[in-house]
Amino acid sequence: MKNKKVYIILAVVFVVLIFVWRFFSVSTGEGFDIMADVKRGDFRVEITSSGELEALNSVEVLGPLEARRFRVNNITIESMVDEGTVVSQGDLIAELDKSELFGRIEDRRLDLEQSKAQYEQIQLDTSLVLRQERDNITNLEYIVEERKLVVEQSQFEPPAIVKQNEYNVEKAQRDLEQARDRYRVKILQEKARMVEVAARVREYENEMAQMQEVLEKFTVRAPQNGMVIYQSVRGGKIKEGSQISAWNPVVATLPDLSRMRSITYINEVDIRKIKSGQKVEIGLDAFPDKKLSGTVTRVANIGQQRPNSDAKVFEVAIVVNESDPQLRPAMTTSNMIIVEKVENVLHVPLEAINVHNDSINYVFLKNGTKQEVLLGMANLNDIIIEMGLNEGERVFLSTPDFAKDAPIKLLPELQGKRTEIYKEAAGLEDEEKKEQPSENRRRRRAQ
């Protein structure tokens, strides 16, 4: 037991000695100044933003569109599966309230029965009317024959009597023709009445059949495989007891989970750097170890203001290249859009860059030199050095005390460019001086 305590004490002393040795070695060497190496390698300019997954394609699950034909304008949802349920084609999604349509069907059923009864009544009436007309025609035919017999038997009668009998035959024949014409008209009338009622019966029968078909659509089923995402309405998402309009009876959407995209928003300062076709590295908050790739497919032309933010942003759509069954709509993504990629260049951390008079960029070298540098592209952490440094040199990330008063070692290659900058600056100052007196004169004249 004592040996164990001795070993622990020796170990602690050993660790303390190592710490003290490292502390003093650093203090005697580079002090507490932070330094970095000038590195050569591939350089990327990236823009990072968070986004949200959504399906690239989705299918709307609709209630009965035809319900509005039968004056059913609002439909109540009686029951529904939980949002996020993965369904197969034909699976039940929701049951809609059928009571209002049942009322319409019952009304049409009564209309249909009434029309059928009316049709049967017209058939009976037609039979009676036409039978009477036929009997009347038969009687008139008998009368015509009788009148003809009377004419034959009155050959030896006075001419006046013969003439009267002949008139009676003509009158009977005329009555017979009128009866026959009336019979033909009656047939046409009764046919028209029966056709009208029969058409009404067929109309009600067709409506009944159509209502039965629509009634089946009140049981909403999945048109394809997918995950159920309910439609958003005023006050939240659709739920049991909610009503949908027969003019837009969208109950839910079924996103195609095999193709996803991330919707992100880029601020107005960086949006000019974003273009369609740029590669994107995508991470998922839900699965930190999972890395995906994507491609920018759409950049909005018009900005918008996001809630709880004063900055204007532009919507950017990024299609995910991979298909993963773990991806779900509304998952949060981190999107690293690769704006530019340059190979084999020198770069240093941004903290190493200092600026003199807003025109000369320089770094502090380990040897105490303030070296001017020509800068290239920059990302969030590093910046490209196009001229002024060599690979392997060490630069300070902070301002060392011994280099504050040292002169800047300028690059001869940039002398002409600096002269132009100074001339432009001097020209602007002269113009400002010229404008100032004229402004003073205007003020005096105004006074």
C-alpha positions in Angstrom: 0.0 0.0 0.0 2.9 2.4 0.9 4.7 1.5 -2.4 1.5 2.4 -4.3 1.3 5.9 -2.7 5.0 6.4 -3.4 4.5 5.6 -7.1 1.6 8.0 -7.3 3.6 10.9 -5.8 6.5 10.2 -8.1 4.2 10.3 -11.1 2.7 13.6 -10.1 6.1 15.1 -9.5 7.2 13.9 -12.9 4.3 15.5 -14.7 4.9 18.8 -12.8 8.5 18.8 -13.9 7.6 18.2 -17.5 5.1 21.1 -17.4 7.6 23.5 -15.8 10.3 22.5 -18.4 8.0 23.1 -21.3 6.8 26.4 -19.9 10.3 27.8 -19.5 11.5 26.4 -22.8 8.7 28.2 -24.6 9.3 31.4 -22.6 13.0 31.4 -23.5 12.2 30.7 -27.2 9.2 32.4 -28.8 7.6 33.9 -25.7 3.9 34.0 -25.7 3.5 35.3 -29.2 1.4 33.1 -31.5 2.9 32.1 -34.8 1.9 30.2 -37.9 3.7 28.7 -40.9 3.2 29.8 -44.5 1.7 26.8 -46.1 1.3 25.6 -49.7 -1.7 23.6 -50.8 -5.2 23.6 -52.2 -7.3 26.6 -51.1 -11.1 26.8 -51.0 -13.4 29.7 -50.6 -16.6 28.5 -48.9 -19.9 29.9 -47.7 -21.6 28.1 -44.8 -25.3 28.3 -44.0 -27.9 26.2 -42.4 -30.9 24.8 -44.3 -33.8 22.5 -44.1 -34.4 19.3 -46.1 -37.5 18.8 -48.3 -38.4 16.3 -50.9 -37.5 17.2 -54.5 -40.7 15.8 -55.7 -44.0 15.2 -53.9 -47.5 14.1 -54.7 -50.6 15.8 -53.3 -53.2 13.5 -51.6 -56.6 14.9 -52.5 -60.0 14.4 -51.1 -63.0 14.1 -53.5 -62.8 17.0 -56.1 -66.2 16.0 -57.5 -67.9 16.7 -54.1 -68.5 20.4 -55.1 -70.7 19.2 -58.0 -73.2 18.0 -55.4 -73.0 21.2 -53.3 -70.7 19.7 -50.6 -68.3 22.6 -50.1 -66.6 21.9 -46.8 -65.6 18.4 -45.7 -64.6 17.5 -42.1 -61.8 15.1 -41.4 -63.0 12.3 -39.0 -59.8 10.3 -38.6 -56.3 10.3 -40.0 -53.0 8.5 -39.6 -50.2 10.1 -37.7 -48.0 12.6 -39.6 -44.7 11.0 -40.6 -46.2 7.6 -41.2 -44.6 5.7 -44.0 -47.3 4.3 -46.2 -47.5 2.1 -49.3 -49.7 2.7 -52.3 -53.4 2.1 -51.4 -52.9 2.4 -47.6 -55.5 4.4 -45.7 -54.5 8.0 -44.9 -57.8 9.7 -43.7 -61.5 9.2 -43.4 -63.8 12.1 -44.3 -67.2 12.9 -43.0 -69.8 11.5 -45.4 -73.0 12.7 -43.6 -73.6 15.7 -45.9 -73.2 13.6 -49.0 -75.4 10.9 -47.6 -78.1 13.6 -47.3 -77.6 14.5 -50.9 -77.9 10.9 -51.9 -81.1 10.4 -49.9 -82.6 13.5 -51.6 -81.7 12.1 -55.0 -83.1 8.7 -54.1 -86.5 10.2 -53.3 -86.4 12.2 -56.5 -85.6 9.1 -58.4 -88.5 7.1 -56.9 -90.9 10.0 -57.6 -89.7 10.2 -61.2 -90.2 6.4 -61.6 -93.7 6.6 -60.2 -94.5 9.5 -62.5 -93.1 7.5 -65.5 -95.4 4.6 -64.6 -98.4 6.9 -64.2 -97.8 8.4 -67.6 -97.6 5.0 -69.1 -101.0 4.1 -67.7 -102.5 7.5 -68.7 -101.1 7.0 -72.2 -102.6 3.6 -72.6 -106.1 4.9 -71.5 -106.0 8.0 -73.7 -104.8 6.1 -76.8 -107.4 3.3 -76.2 -110.2 5.9 -76.1 -108.9 7.5 -79.3 -108.7 4.1 -81.0 -112.3 3.3 -79.9 -113.5 6.6 -81.2 -111.9 6.0 -84.6 -113.5 2.5 -84.8 -116.9 4.0 -84.0 -116.4 6.7 -86.7 -115.5 4.0 -89.2 -118.8 2.3 -88.4 -120.7 5.5 -88.9 -119.1 6.1 -92.3 -120.1 2.6 -93.4 -123.7 3.2 -92.2 -123.9 6.5 -94.0 -122.7 4.8 -97.2 -125.4 2.1 -96.9 -128.0 4.8 -96.5 -126.8 6.5 -99.7 -127.0 3.2 -101.6 -130.5 2.6 -100.3 -131.8 6.1 -101.2 -131.1 5.8 -105.0 -134.8 6.0 -105.7 -135.4 8.8 -103.3 -135.9 12.4 -104.3 -132.6 14.1 -105.4 -132.6 16.4 -102.3 -132.7 13.4 -100.0 -129.9 11.6 -101.9 -127.8 14.8 -101.8 -128.4 15.1 -98.0 -127.3 11.5 -97.5 -124.1 12.1 -99.5 -123.3 15.1 -97.4 -123.7 12.9 -94.3 -121.2 10.5 -95.7 -118.7 13.2 -96.4 -119.1 14.6 -92.9 -118.6 11.2 -91.3 -115.5 10.7 -93.4 -114.2 14.1 -92.3 -114.8 13.3 -88.7 -113.0 10.0 -89.1 -109.9 11.7 -90.7 -109.9 14.3 -87.9 -110.0 11.5 -85.3 -107.1 9.7 -87.0 -105.1 13.0 -87.0 -105.9 13.6 -83.4 -104.7 10.0 -82.6 -101.4 10.6 -84.3 -100.9 13.8 -82.3 -101.8 12.1 -79.1 -99.2 9.5 -79.7 -96.5 12.1 -80.2 -97.6 14.0 -77.1 -97.6 11.0 -74.9 -94.2 9.9 -76.3 -92.8 13.3 -75.5 -94.1 13.2 -71.9 -92.6 9.7 -71.4 -89.2 10.7 -72.9 -89.1 13.8 -70.6 -89.8 11.7 -67.5 -87.5 8.9 -68.6 -84.7 11.4 -69.1 -85.2 12.7 -65.6 -85.1 9.1 -64.3 -81.8 8.5 -66.1 -80.4 11.8 -64.8 -81.2 10.8 -61.2 -79.8 7.3 -61.7 -76.6 8.7 -63.1 -76.3 11.2 -60.2 -76.9 8.4 -57.8 -74.1 6.3 -59.4 -71.7 9.3 -59.4 -72.5 10.0 -55.8 -71.7 6.5 -54.9 -68.3 6.8 -56.7 -67.6 10.0 -54.9 -68.6 8.5 -51.6 -65.8 5.9 -52.0 -63.3 8.8 -52.4 -64.2 10.0 -48.9 -61.9 7.2 -47.7 -58.5 8.8 -48.7 -55.8 6.4 -49.7 -52.2 6.8 -50.7 -51.7 7.2 -54.5 -48.0 6.0 -54.1 -45.4 5.0 -51.5 -44.1 7.8 -49.3 -44.3 9.6 -45.9 -47.4 11.4 -44.9 -46.9 15.2 -44.5 -50.1 17.0 -43.7 -51.0 20.3 -45.4 -50.5 23.5 -43.5 -53.6 25.7 -43.0 -54.3 28.9 -41.0 -53.7 28.1 -37.4 -51.5 25.1 -37.9 -51.5 21.8 -39.8 -54.6 19.8 -40.7 -55.8 17.5 -38.0 -58.8 15.5 -37.0 -61.8 17.8 -37.0 -60.3 20.2 -39.5 -62.2 21.1 -42.6 -60.9 21.1 -46.2 -62.5 22.9 -49.1 -64.0 21.0 -51.9 -62.3 23.6 -54.2 -58.9 22.7 -52.9 -59.2 19.4 -51.1 -55.5 18.8 -50.3 -55.3 16.6 -47.3 -51.5 15.7 -47.3 -48.5 15.4 -49.4 -46.4 12.3 -50.0 -42.8 13.3 -50.6 -40.5 11.1 -52.6 -37.8 10.4 -50.0 -35.4 9.0 -52.6 -34.6 12.5 -53.9 -34.1 15.3 -51.4 -32.9 18.9 -51.5 -31.8 21.4 -48.9 -33.4 24.9 -48.9 -31.0 27.5 -47.4 -30.9 31.3 -47.3 -27.8 33.3 -48.2 -27.3 37.0 -47.1 -27.2 39.7 -49.7 -23.5 40.3 -49.2 -22.6 36.7 -50.3 -25.3 35.9 -52.8 -23.3 37.3 -55.7 -20.8 34.5 -55.2 -23.4 31.8 -55.4 -24.1 30.2 -58.9 -25.9 27.2 -60.1 -23.7 24.1 -60.5 -21.5 24.8 -57.5 -20.6 21.8 -55.3 -21.8 21.6 -51.7 -20.8 19.6 -48.7 -23.8 18.8 -46.6 -23.9 17.8 -42.9 -26.9 16.7 -40.8 -27.6 17.9 -37.3 -29.4 14.7 -36.6 -26.5 12.5 -37.9 -23.2 14.4 -37.2 -21.2 11.6 -38.7 -23.0 11.5 -42.0 -21.6 13.6 -44.8 -23.4 14.1 -48.1 -22.7 16.0 -51.3 -24.9 18.3 -53.3 -25.2 20.8 -56.1 -26.7 24.2 -56.2 -29.6 24.1 -58.7 -31.4 27.4 -58.1 -30.6 30.8 -56.9 -33.5 33.2 -56.2 -33.4 36.5 -58.1 -35.5 38.4 -55.5 -34.5 38.7 -51.9 -36.8 38.4 -48.9 -36.8 39.3 -45.2 -36.7 36.3 -42.8 -38.7 36.4 -39.6 -36.8 38.0 -36.6 -34.1 39.3 -38.9 -33.3 42.7 -40.4 -31.0 41.4 -43.2 -32.3 40.5 -46.7 -31.6 36.9 -47.8 -31.9 35.0 -51.0 -33.3 31.4 -51.2 -30.9 28.8 -52.6 -31.9 25.2 -53.5 -29.3 22.5 -53.2 -30.1 19.0 -54.5 -28.6 16.1 -52.5 -26.7 13.7 -54.7 -27.1 10.7 -52.4 -30.2 8.7 -51.6 -30.4 7.7 -47.9 -33.4 6.2 -46.1 -32.6 8.1 -43.0 -33.2 11.5 -44.6 -36.5 13.0 -43.6 -38.2 16.3 -44.5 -37.6 19.3 -42.2 -34.2 17.9 -41.0 -31.7 20.7 -40.3 -28.6 20.7 -42.6 -25.3 22.6 -42.6 -24.4 23.5 -46.1 -20.8 24.4 -47.1 -21.0 25.9 -50.6 -17.6 25.7 -52.4 -17.5 29.0 -54.2 -13.9 28.8 -55.5 -11.1 26.2 -55.4 -7.5 27.0 -56.2 -4.7 24.4 -56.2 -1.1 24.7 -55.0 -1.1 28.3 -53.6 0.5 29.9 -50.5 -1.8 30.9 -47.7 -1.7 32.1 -44.1 -4.3 32.7 -41.4 -6.3 36.0 -41.7 -4.9 37.1 -38.3 -1.5 37.4 -39.7 -2.4 40.3 -42.1 -1.9 43.9 -41.0 -2.8 47.0 -43.0 -0.9 50.3 -43.2 -2.8 53.5 -44.4 -5.5 51.3 -45.9 -3.2 50.6 -48.8 -0.3 48.4 -47.8 -0.8 44.9 -46.5 2.0 43.3 -44.5 2.9 40.6 -42.1 5.4 40.3 -39.2 8.0 37.6 -40.0 9.8 35.7 -37.3 13.1 37.5 -38.1 11.5 40.8 -37.2 10.7 42.1 -40.7 7.5 43.8 -41.6 7.0 42.3 -45.1 4.6 43.7 -47.6 2.4 41.0 -49.3 0.1 40.8 -52.2 -3.2 39.2 -51.2 -5.5 37.0 -53.1 -8.8 35.3 -52.3 -9.8 34.7 -48.7 -12.1 32.4 -46.9 -13.3 32.4 -43.3 -9.9 31.4 -41.8 -7.1 31.9 -44.4 -6.1 34.2 -47.2 -3.9 33.5 -50.3 -0.5 35.2 -50.5 0.3 35.9 -54.2 3.6 37.7 -53.6 5.9 38.5 -50.7 6.3 35.2 -48.7 7.9 31.8 -49.2 6.7 28.4 -48.2 7.8 27.4 -44.7 8.3 31.0 -43.3 6.8 31.8 -40.0 4.6 34.8 -39.4 3.1 36.3 -36.3 -0.6 36.1 -35.7 -0.2 38.9 -33.1 1.8 42.1 -33.1 5.3 41.4 -31.6 6.8 44.2 -29.5 10.2 44.2 -31.2 8.6 44.7 -34.7 6.3 47.7 -34.0 8.8 50.4 -35.1 10.4 48.4 -37.9 9.9 49.8 -41.5 7.8 47.9 -44.0 9.8 46.0 -46.6 8.0 47.0 -49.7 7.6 44.8 -52.9 9.2 46.5 -55.9 6.7 44.8 -58.2 3.8 46.8 -56.5 5.5 50.2 -56.6 3.7 51.3 -59.8 0.4 50.1 -58.5 0.8 52.0 -55.3 1.7 55.2 -57.2 -1.5 55.0 -59.2 -3.4 54.5 -55.9 -1.8 57.6 -54.4 -2.5 59.7 -57.5 -6.1 58.7 -57.4 -6.3 59.4 -53.7 -4.6 62.8 -54.2 -7.0 63.6 -57.1 -10.0 62.9 -54.9 -8.6 65.2 -52.1 -8.0 68.0 -54.7 -11.6 67.7 -55.9 -12.9 67.8 -52.4 -10.8 71.0 -51.7 -12.2 72.6 -54.9 -15.7 71.6 -54.0 -15.4 73.0 -50.5 -14.9 76.7 -51.4 -17.6 76.6 -54.0 -19.9 75.2 -51.3 -18.9 78.0 -49.0 -19.6 80.6 -51.7 -23.1 79.1 -52.2 -23.7 79.3 -48.5 -22.6 83.0 -48.4 -24.8 83.9 -51.3 -27.7 82.1 -49.7 -27.1 84.2 -46.5 
